[in-house]
Amino acid sequence: MPPSDTAPDLLDPKNDYVFKRLFVRAPELLVALINAVRVGEGAPISRVIIRNSAIDGEELGNKSIALDILAEDEHGRRYDIEMQVRLHPALSVRNLFYLAKVYAQQLKIGEDYSQARPVIGIHLVDFELFTQTQHQRQQAHWRFEFRDRHQPTVRLSEQLILHIIELPKADRLGLTERQESDLHAWVKFFKHWKEQTTMSVLDSAPVQQAWSDLQRISADEEERYKALARERALSDAVTERNFALREGRREGQREGRREGQREGQAAVLKRQLTKRFGPLDDSIEARLKQATQEQLEHWSDRILDAPTLGAVFDPH
């Protein structure tokens, strides 16, 4: 049997704990990733300060914590860098909220707005997000900013920018633009980290360093335990959300059936009342529409011996 090309013991760098661990321990890799994403947006940066480098191991089981990376470059620009492996409800709104939050938290009360520095989001997602049209399905790297709808060359500001890289698309389509060759290597790392042949031929020193660091992290039993705890917490969150969605659908179906029964019973009672007492006025019809199923059943029993229309609805 030929030797396997895979390295089954390596942790997944898309696990958000492993992702953060890789870049916190080697900020120069974060610089390389930022430059690869922002190629063509000005001079490359040379260093970053990671503002939330601490990782509390006791919180890894908390499904709601975010293990994003907040960094600041030598020009004061802030970065929010995230790895997202699951498509959450209202993902786009969530991303904008956190980006705006990072921007707003720069200034203290009374400080001049001119002191605010740009905030750049870099969100790597392990799913296809934009798929409604053929053109969308052919693009993997998205850059969102404030521009006018009719004159897109007119920018309101470059203070908030959000990059989204759809990893499956980028891997399938390739990043063919020459200036994105470094980003292409990062995509290959995040999608093919287990494949020795693929990784060994990538011509990117930062990516090779990241792969080497991943091997060291994967060999550490404590790191493996933390990564597993994080994966279990995220899997539990998905299970709970799916269960809630299923229960919600079932309850909706039950409620729909109950409402259908109530409406059918109201329609039958309306026909019976009309046949016995003649056309109904608007107030009676409104009363039937708003009645509960229990009320309808009670009135249906009364119609058998009520001498008048009013007697059907008489509470006594």
N, C-alpha and C positions, 0 to 999 in steps of 0.2 A: 504494500500500500504506500503511495507517495506521501511524503510529509505534508501536514496541513499548513495552509497559508495563513490560518487565523491564529490569533492570540486570545483564547477564550478567557484568560484570567484578567485581562485589562478592564478596568472600570470604564464606564461610558462617560466621555467628557461632556456630554449634553446633560447629565445629571447636574442639577444646578449647584449642589454642594461641591462636586468635583470641578465643575466649571469655575466657580469662584476660588476654590483652593488653588487651582493651576495659576490663575492670574494674580492672586494676592501674594503668592510666594515668589513670583517673578514679574514685577511690574513692567519690565522691558518687553515682555510678551504682550502685555496689554497695549503698550505703545505701538507695537508692530500691528496688532489687530486694528486699532483705531486708524492708523495710517493706511492700512489696506482698504478699509471701508471708505475713508474720506479722500481717497486719491483724487486729485484734480480740484480740491477745495482749498487751495492755498498750500503754504509750505508745510511739510511734515512736522509733527511735534517730536520732541526729543526726550521728554520725561513726563511722568504723571505722579501725582500724589493720590493714593487711594484713601478716601475719606471714611470708608466703613470696612476696614480690613478684618475686624474681629468677626469670628464665627462662633457663636455659642452652641456648643455641642448639645446642650440640654434642650435647645429649641428646635432641633432638626426634626423632631416628631410633631411639631406644630404645623398643621397643614396650611395655616394662613400666612406664615412668615414669607417674606420675599428675600431671596438670596441674590439680589442684583448687585452690581458693582458701581459705586459712585466714585468718580475720579475727577481730578482737576489738573489741567496741563500748565505749562509754564506761562501761558498767556491769561490764565484765570478762567478759561472756558471749562464748563462742567460737563461731565459725561455720565449718562445712565445706561449701563450696559447689562443686557439680560439675555439669558437663554430660556426659551419657552418651548416645551415639548408637547404641551396639550392645548388645544383650542378652547379657551374659556369663554363663557358667555360675555358679551359686551367687551371683548378684548380690546378693540380700538379705543373705546371710551376709557377703559382702564389705563391703557398706555398713555393717552393724552393727559389724563388726570395726574399720573405720577410724574410725567415730564414737566407739567405746569407747576406741580408741587415743588420739585427740585428748583425750578426757576424762582418761584416766589420766596423760598426759604433763604435765598441769598441775602436779602436786605432785611435789616432791622427797622423797626418803626422810626420814621423821621429821616432815614437815609435817602440820599438823592437817587432817583431812578437811573440816572446816567451811570451809576456804579454797577448796575446789573451786567453780568457777563453772559454770553451765549450759553445755552444748554443744548446738548446734542444727545439724542437717544440713539443707541445702536441695539436693535432687538433682533436676535437670531431665532428664527422659529422653525421647528422641525415638522412643519406641516405646510400644505398649500393654502394660502389665505385668500388670494385674489384669483378667482377662477371663472368669473361670470362670462367673459368673452374670450375669443381666441387670442386676441392681443394681450389680455391679462395673463393668459396661460403661458405666454412666451416671454414673460418678464419675471425675474427672480429678485432683483435688487431694486428697492423702492426708496425714494427720497422725498419726504413731505416737508413743505415749508409754507409760509404765508405769502401767497401771490394773488394778484387780481385774477378773477375768473376770465374776463374778456381780454385783458392785456397781461398775460403771464410773465412778460419780461419785467413788469413792475412789481417789485417786492415791497410788502409792508415792513418787513423786518427779517433779519437772519438770526434773531435771538433764540428762536425755537426751531430745531430741525430734528426730524425723526427718520432714521434709516431702518428699514425692515428688510432682512435677507431671508427669503424662503429657502431653506437648505435643500429640501427634496428637489425643488425646481432647479436651483443653481447646480446641483449635482447632475441632474438629468440633462439639462440644456447646456451646461457649461457656461462659464463667463468668458466669452470670446474676445471681449474688448482687451486690447493689449495692456492697458493701464490697470486692469483688474486681475492680473496674473497672481499677485500676492493674495488677494481675497479668494481666488480659486483654490489656492493651496490650503487655506484655512477651511474652506468648505470640504475639501477632500479629507482633511483631518477629522472634522466632526462627523462625517458620514462613513469613513472607512478606517477608523483608528485601529481596528483589529486586523486589517489586511496588511501583512508584512510586505508583500510585493508592491502594493499601491503606495504605502507610506515610504518605503525605502527609496523610491525614485523621485519623490517630491523635492524640487530644487528651491527650498525655502529654509534658511537657517533657523528663523524663529519657530516655524512649524516643526522642524526636526527637534528643536529644543523642547517644545511643548510635548511632543510624543515621548521623548526621553523622560521628561518630568512625570508624565502620566504613568509610565512604567514604574517609576520609583514610588509614586503615590499608591499604585495598585498593589505593590508588594508589601505595603504597611497594613498590618491587620487592623489597627485602630481606624485608619482611614477607610478601609473597606467596610468596617462596621458602621461608620458614620454615613457613608454613601448608601448603604443598604437601608439604614434607618430613614434617610431622606426619601428614598424611592418608595419605601413602604408607606410613609406618610402621604405622599402624593397619590399613590395607588388607592389608599383608603379614601382620600378626598374624592377621587373619580368615582369610586364605588358608591359612596354616600350620595354624590350628586346624581348619578344615574338612577339610584334607588328612589330618590326624591322625585326625579322626573317621571319614572314609571308610576309611582304612587299618585303623582299629580294627574297623569294621563288617565289612570284608572278612576280616580275620583271625578275627573271631568266627564268620563264616559258614564259613570253612575249618575252624576248630576244631570247629564244630558238625557239619560233614560227617564229619570224622575220628572224632569221638566216636560219631556215628551208625553209622559203619562198624564201629567197635570193638564197640559194643553188639550189632550184628547178628551179627558173627562169634562173639561170646561165646555168643549165644543158639543159634546153629547148633551150636557145639561142645558145649554143654550137652545138646542133644537127642541128638547122636551118642553122647556118653558114657553117657547114661541108657539108650539103646537097646542099647548093647553090654554095659555093666557093671551096669545096674540103677540104682535110685534113688541120687542123690548126697547125701552128708551136707552139713551147713552149711559146714564148712571148705572143701570143694571149691567150693561155689557162691560163697563169699566170695572165693576165689582167682581164680575166673573174672571176677568183677566188678572186681577190682583189677588184672587183668593188662593189660599193654600189647598193642598190636596185634601186635607182633613175637612176643611170647610165645604169643599165641593161634594165630598162624600156625605156630609151631614145634610146639605141641601137636596142632594139626590134622593135621600131617604124621605125628606119632608114633602117632596113634590107628589108623592103617592096619595096623600090625603089632605094636603093644604087646600083650603077653600078659595084662597086668593093668592095673587102673586106676592103680596106683602107678607103673607103668612109663611111663605117658604123661607124668607130671610129674617123672620121675627126671632129675636134671640130668646124669647120665653117659651 
